[in-house]
Amino acid sequence: MHLLFDRARLLERIDSDQSLLLELLDLYLVVQPARMAALQAAVTGARLEEVRADAHRLAGAFDSLSMRRAGALSHALEDAAAAVDLMGCRALMAELTEVFAQTTAEVAAARASLPATHPTGGHAAGDAKASHLR
């Protein structure tokens, strides 16, 4: 099975900081579904400049969190919006929606395997590193 969320790669990128991992996963589970809903609304409403901007933000977050497939689809959606390709945007949005659901399930499973609270009550460096997701 090909994982859509590369937890090992993310841990490597954050120097195995379990507290930061916990914070990033919690933030993902809260923020990204709303961002995806906003992107879907922009695609449905054919607001291509909004699609481009929203897809760009999502691509950055997915890339930062080692979610390569979702990142690649978001980049492609951004490019399709910039090219004023509404049909392409709709097709990519359908694929991204499916990948996002699968990725989110992997993130939720990873989150469930971690402690219920942040081990140190938060992480100042993590706050700065996680700020791009907000």
FENGIDA-V392064 format. One record per residue. N is the residue number from 1. RES is the residue in one letter. SS is DSSP state (helix for helix, strand for strand, loop for the rest). PSI is psi in degrees with one decimal (* if undefined). OMEGA is omega in degrees with one decimal (* if undefined). Layout:
# FENGIDA-V392064
N RES SS PSI OMEGA
N RES SS PSI OMEGA
This chain:
# FENGIDA-V392064
1 M loop 130.6 178.6
2 H loop 120.4 179.9
3 L loop 138.5 178.2
4 L loop -22.7 176.2
5 F loop 114.1 -177.5
6 D loop 85.3 -177.5
7 R helix -41.4 -179.1
8 A helix -41.4 179.3
9 R helix -41.7 178.4
10 L helix -44.8 178.2
11 L helix -38.9 177.1
12 E helix -42.4 -178.5
13 R helix -28.5 -177.9
14 I loop 24.0 176.0
15 D loop 39.2 177.1
16 S loop 26.3 -179.6
17 D loop 99.7 -176.5
18 Q helix -34.7 178.2
19 S helix -43.5 178.1
20 L helix -40.6 177.0
21 L helix -47.5 179.4
22 L helix -46.0 -179.9
23 E helix -43.5 -179.8
24 L helix -42.7 179.2
25 L helix -43.1 177.2
26 D helix -44.2 -179.8
27 L helix -42.6 177.5
28 Y helix -49.4 -175.6
29 L helix -24.1 178.9
30 V helix -45.3 -170.0
31 V helix -45.6 -170.1
32 Q helix -36.6 177.3
33 P helix -38.2 178.1
34 A helix -38.9 177.7
35 R helix -39.8 177.5
36 M helix -40.1 178.9
37 A helix -40.7 178.2
38 A helix -40.8 178.0
39 L helix -44.3 178.8
40 Q helix -42.3 178.3
41 A helix -39.3 178.6
42 A helix -41.4 177.8
43 V helix -47.2 179.8
44 T helix -39.1 -179.6
45 G loop 3.3 179.0
46 A loop 35.0 177.4
47 R loop 82.8 -168.1
48 L helix -32.8 177.3
49 E helix -38.1 176.2
50 E helix -41.0 176.4
51 V helix -47.4 -179.2
52 R helix -48.8 -178.3
53 A helix -44.9 -179.7
54 D helix -42.0 179.3
55 A helix -37.3 177.7
56 H helix -46.2 178.9
57 R helix -44.8 179.6
58 L helix -41.4 -179.8
59 A helix -43.5 178.4
60 G helix -43.6 179.6
61 A helix -45.8 179.5
62 F helix -44.4 179.0
63 D helix -43.9 -179.5
64 S helix -30.2 -177.0
65 L loop 13.5 177.4
66 S loop 45.9 176.7
67 M loop 74.7 -168.4
68 R helix -45.0 -176.6
69 R helix -46.0 178.4
70 A helix -37.3 176.9
71 G helix -45.4 -179.6
72 A helix -42.4 178.3
73 L helix -38.1 178.4
74 S helix -41.1 176.1
75 H helix -43.4 179.2
76 A helix -38.7 178.3
77 L helix -40.8 176.2
78 E helix -44.7 179.7
79 D helix -41.1 179.3
80 A helix -39.7 177.8
81 A helix -40.9 178.9
82 A helix -30.5 179.2
83 A loop 3.9 -179.5
84 V loop 45.9 179.6
85 D loop 83.4 -176.4
86 L helix -39.5 179.0
87 M helix -41.5 176.4
88 G helix -40.9 177.9
89 C helix -43.7 -178.9
90 R helix -42.6 179.3
91 A helix -44.6 179.1
92 L helix -36.7 179.2
93 M helix -39.4 178.3
94 A helix -44.0 179.5
95 E helix -42.4 178.9
96 L helix -38.6 178.9
97 T helix -42.7 178.8
98 E helix -46.7 -179.9
99 V helix -39.9 178.9
100 F helix -43.1 179.2
101 A helix -43.6 179.2
102 Q helix -41.5 179.2
103 T helix -43.4 -180.0
104 T helix -36.6 176.1
105 A helix -40.4 177.2
106 E helix -41.5 178.7
107 V helix -43.7 179.8
108 A helix -39.3 177.5
109 A helix -41.4 177.8
110 A helix -41.7 -180.0
111 R helix -39.6 -179.5
112 A helix -23.2 -179.7
113 S loop -4.4 -178.8
114 L loop 166.0 178.2
115 P loop 156.7 -177.2
116 A loop -26.2 -178.5
117 T loop 165.1 177.3
118 H loop 126.4 -176.2
119 P loop -33.5 -177.8
120 T loop 11.9 -178.9
121 G loop 18.6 -178.5
122 G loop 175.0 -176.7
123 H loop 109.4 -176.4
124 A helix -44.5 178.4
125 A helix -36.2 178.3
126 G helix -36.4 177.9
127 D helix -43.3 179.8
128 A helix -44.1 -178.7
129 K helix -31.9 -176.3
130 A helix -6.8 -172.9
131 S helix -28.0 -179.1
132 H helix -15.1 179.8
133 L helix -17.5 -175.7
134 R loop * *
